[in-house]
């Protein structure tokens, strides 16, 4: 993509309303624009990152045996009345009346909707277990939306739901998601710590939230230092085996998320206890028959008698992850994208647009990149060098290739790694080979 064609409305100064790094950089880098309080348009650069994150989540959910569907944003109030949550959920739920005077709502979550789908479609224990998920926009009318996409009213969420015939099978489904979440966040170069958590309004008695470590995290985390270097299960993980030992190893290494925790009580950890701050990006729950019992979701068992389904739910804040990644990976100049979620892998900077040798070398490099299916953004603008360097650092692409007349006389270009800051003088082919790894 040529930058002269790309819609990238960058901002030079820090917006006054942006209090944290991710909000500042997302606005300045032209990733989002506010429509109203807590509601944003996703512009091309931001949308590309969002889709990369969505695809990683999809691949890991599918690998763990989940199946993707898509449920509506607008839900009938009657199914929420069945579960007993319609009148108690609170003002965060946006309630609507359609032209036929039917009560509707903009879904803040989907436990009721998925339970209604499964109860009307699955009749026998032989059709279980099932784990269904989607990635859909949600709305919660936050009283104080803030921090950009970190705490907005409208947000993209992956929510999945497991259905099993007994507790043993349900816990196995829960463990699959525990492992899949570790792998999902690791693929984004995030250190995500699973912490035992309250189940809150979702319900149940087993829950973990996944926290990305960042200095601006909203929760103080106390955990064993070994968890920071614990090896995440690899892509060859066999989800058909007993995953409990793996889960137990992880959960044995965390201590607490309560900011007022009495560290002295954790004598089994002792001096190995470390403190950090975390941003919640995922939450998983096992809540048994809370919704299935209330809504009559049963299947015929082996003896013909009805079995009430055991359920779990599994959420990931997809749009929130964009902000969390930036909070965990940036410097004073801008964003530093991990390769897996970067909007483009490399940026080409033409130091002297109009110079024949520079223009030809940039075009050739641009073409070679595209021929190798490398996502490349070519800054072909007639702007100052300072503006080009500042914008490229701001948007944070993993690699920069700087092409100018002085280097070309020696057959060289400058290759810069955004994360390390290391610069090398290389031939165009060697620069390309370095980028391709």
N, C-alpha and C positions, 0 to 999 in steps of 0.2 A: 504494500500500500504506500502510495506517495503522500507525504504529509500535506502537500498542496491540495490534495483531494480529500484528505481525511478530516472529519469533523472533530476538532480537538480544541475547544475553547478554554485555553489555559488562563490562569489568573496569576499575576506577578506577586501581589501582596496577600498576606494571610487574612482571610475573612474574619471579621470581628466576632461573629457568632460561633466560630469553630473553636472549641476548648481543648480538643485532643488531637494528636497527630493524624490519625486516620481521617478524621473529619476535615482537617485543614488540607491534607494532601489530596483527598478525593475531590474536593471542590477546586483546588488550584490546578490539578491535573486534568480537569475537564471530564471526570468520570461520572459525576452526578450533578444534578441541579435540583434544588428544592422547589416543590410545587406548592406545598403548604406545610405547616408544622408537622414534622415526623413523616412526611411523604415526599418521595424523590423520583425524578425521572432518571433512568440509567442511560447515559450517553454511550456512544460506541466503544470507547476505551474501557469504561467500567463494565459494560455489558459483555465484552469479550472475556474479562476475568470471571464474571459471574457464570458464564457458560462453561468455562474450564473447570471451575469448582463443581458445578452441577454434574459434569461428565465423570469426574473422578468418583464422586459419590455414587453415581449410577453404576459404574464398573464394579465398585466394591460391594454394593448391595446385591448386584446380580451374581457376583462370585460367591457370595454367601448363601445363594439359593432364594433370594427374594424376587418378587415379580412386580414390575412397575405398572401402575394404572394412573388415572387422573380423575380426581373427584372435583365437584364444582366448588366455587368460592361461596356461592349463596346456598344456604341450607334451610330446610323447613324447621320451624320452631318445634313442631310436634315430636320429632325424634329426640330433641333435647329435653322435652317434658317427660318423655318415657324414662330417660336416664336420671331425671331429677335435678339436672344442672341448669335448666333454663332460667329459673327464678333466683338462683343463688350465685350464678357466675360473676355478676358484678357489672359495673358500668363500662368495663373494658370491651364488652360485647356490643357490637353495633347492631341494633335491632331495627327491622324494616317491616313495612306493610305494603304489599303489592296492590295492584289495582282491583283485585278481587277480595281485598280485605283479609288476605292470608298473612299470618305472621311468619316472617322470614328473618334470617340473620346472616351477616357476613362472617364466615367461619373463622374463629380464632384457633381451632384445632378440629380433628376429624374422628375422634373415638366413636361418636354416635353414628356418623355417616357410614364408616366402614363396618360397624357392627350390623347396621341395617342391611348393607349389601351382602355380607356373609350369611346372616341368618336366613335370607330369602333365597340363597343360592347353594349352600352346602347342607346336605341332609344326613350324611353318613360319616362315621369316624374314619372310614377308609379314605376319605378325601382330605384328611389332615395328616401332618401339620401344613399350614400355609402362612406365608409372611408376605404381605402386600404393602407397597409403599408408593408414594408419589412425591413430586416436588412442585409445590403450589404456593401461590401468594396467600398470605393470611393478613388479617386486620385485627388489631387490638387497640382500643382507644386509650392510649397511654395518657395519663393526666399531665405528665411532664416529659414529652419526647425530647431527647437530647443526644448528643454525641453522634450525630449523623445516623449512619445505618446501624450503629451499635444498639440504639434503643429508639427505634422508629415505630410509627403506627402501622405502616404497611411493610411487610417483609416476606422474603422467599424462604420457605422452610421445607426440608425433607422430613416427612413424618411417615413412619411405617408401623405396621400392626401385625402381631403374630397371633395365631389361633391354634390351640392345642387341646388334646382330649384329657390331659392330666397335668399335675404340677411338675412332675419329673420332665416331661416333654417340654413344658413351657419354660422351665429353667434352662434347658438345653438351647431353646430358641433365643433366650436372653443372652446366654454366653456367646452364641454366634455373633450377635450384634455387638457385644462388648469387644470381641476380637476384631470385627469388621471396622468398628469405629477407630480403634488404635491404628489399623492399617490406613484408613481413609485420611486421617490427619497427618500421619507420617509421610504420605505421598505428597502432601502440601508443604513439607519441610517444617511442620509444626510439632512442637513438643507438647502433647496433650496429656494431661494427668487425670486419670479417672478417680473421682472422689465419691464416697458414699454420701447420699443426699436425702433430704426430706422429699416425700412423694407429693406433698402439697395438694392442690385441688384435683390433680390427675388421679390420685388414690393409690392404694396398694401398700406393700411393706418391703419392697426391694427396689432400689433406685441408685443410679450413679450419674453424676454429671461429669462432663469432660471439660477441663479447663486448659486453655492455652496460656502458657507463661508469658507475661509481658509486664513491664514496669508500671503501666497504666491500668492494670487489671483491677476490677472492682472487688474481688475477693482475695483475702489473705489466705495463703495456702501453707500448711505445715505438712511436710512429707519427708520420707527417708531420702537421703541424697542419692542412694542407688537407683531410685526410680527415674532420675534424670538421665541415666545412661542405660536403662533397661532396653534390651533388644526387642523391637516390635516384631511379632510373628510375620513371616515372609509371605510372598505370593503363593507359595506351595502349601500353605496351611490346609490341612484336611479337615473340613468342617463336619465330616461324618464321624469323627472320633470324639472321645470325651474331652471337652475343652475346659472342664472345671479346674484341672491343675494349673493351666495357664492363667486363668482368671484369678485363682487363689494367689499365685505368685505376685501378680500386680497389686491386688487389693491388700496384701499383707504389708506393702511398703508405704501406704499412705497413712496419715494420722488424722487430720481434721481440716475443715474449712472455716470453722468458727473463729472470728478475729479475736475473741476473748479467751481462746483456748489456754488452759493451764498446761504449759509445756512440761512442767515438772511431773505431771501424771503419766507422761509417755516414757516411763523408765525403760521399757523394752527397746526403745529406739536410742535413748540417751543422746550422746553427743552427735549422732548421725542425723539428727533432725535438722532440717533446713527450712527456711521461710522464703516464700516468693509471693508474687501476686498473679492472679489468673483471671482470664476472661472466659465465661461459659460459652461454649460453641455447640455442645451436644448434651442430650439428657435421655436416659433410657429408664423405662419403668416395667416392672412386673406387677400387675394389679389383679391377677386372678379373674374372678367372675364379677367384678364390680359393675361392668357395663353389660356383660352377656346375661347375667341373672336378671337385672332390671329390665332388659329389653327382650328377654325370652329367646336368646340365641343358643339353641341346642342342636345336637345331632344324635342320631340313633347309634347306640353303642353295640358291641359284639352280641350282647344278649337281647337287643331290641329296645332296651330302655333308653330314655333320653339322658344325655350327658350335657351339662352346662359347660360351655367352652371356657378355657383358660386363656387369658389374653395378656399381651404386653404391648407397649408402645415405645417408639424410638424416634427421637427428633434430632435434627441437625439444623442450626441456623445458617442457611446457605448464604444469604445476603450479609448476615452478620460476620461470616467468615472472611469476607473481603476486608472489612475493617479490622478484624482480629489479626489477619496476616500482616497488614500494614503496621499495626501497633507492635508486632513482634519483629518486624523487619523493615527498618527505615533508618535514615540518618538526617542530618540537618538540611541536606540538599533535596531530599525527597524519598520516594518509595524505593525499596530494593526487592523486586519480585523474585520468588523462587521460580525456577524454570518451569515447573509443572503447571503453574497458574498464570504465568506472564501473558499479557495481551499480545505481545510480539516477542520473539526470542532475541532479535537483534535490531539495533537501529543504525542506519548508515547516515553519517553526517558529511555533507559536501561543504568543505570549507570555502570554496570559491565558485559559486554558481556562475556560469557564463564562461569560465575557463575551459577551453576545449578538452584538455587532458583530464581535468577533474570530472567534467561531465561524462566523458566516455568511460572512465574508470568506475565511476559510481553506477552508471547504467549497466556495465558488465557485471559488477559485483551484485547489483540488485537482481539481475537476470539469473546469475548462478545460484543465488540463494533461493529464488523461487523455483528454479529447476530441481533443486534438492528438497523442495517442499518445506523450506524454512520460512517461518512467519517473520516477515521483515517489514520495518517501517523506514522509508527513505525520506530523510529531511532534505528536500530539494527546494526549500524556501529561499528567497532572496533576503535573508535576515542576517544580522550580525552574528559573528562566531560566538560571542558571549551568550546571546539569546538561545542559540542552538544547543550549546553545552548545558545551559541551565534547564532548558525544557527536557532534554534527554535524561539528565539526572533526576529531574522531578518525576517523570513518568516511570522511571526505574526499570527499564528493560535489562535483562541479564547481561547482554553484550552490546558494545558500541564499536563500530568501525568508523574511524575518522580518516577522511581522504582529502589531502591537500596537495598543492603543486610542489612544495618542497620535498615531501616524502616520495612522491611519484617519480621525481628525477632519479631516485635511487631504487625505484621499483618496490617501494614499501608503503604500507598503510599502518595506522595505529589501531591496535586492538585493545580495548579496555574492558575489564571485567567489573561490572557495577558493584558486585558484592565485596570483592577484595580491594578494588581500586587499582589493581595491577595493570600496567600498560606495557605493551610490547610492540616493537617495530617488526612487521612481518610482511612477506609477500601476500598478495590477495588470496592465493590458493592455500597458503599455510594458515592464514586467518580463518578461512572457511573450514579447514580441517579441524582447527582448534574448537570452533563453535559446534561442529558436528560431533566432536568427542571421539 
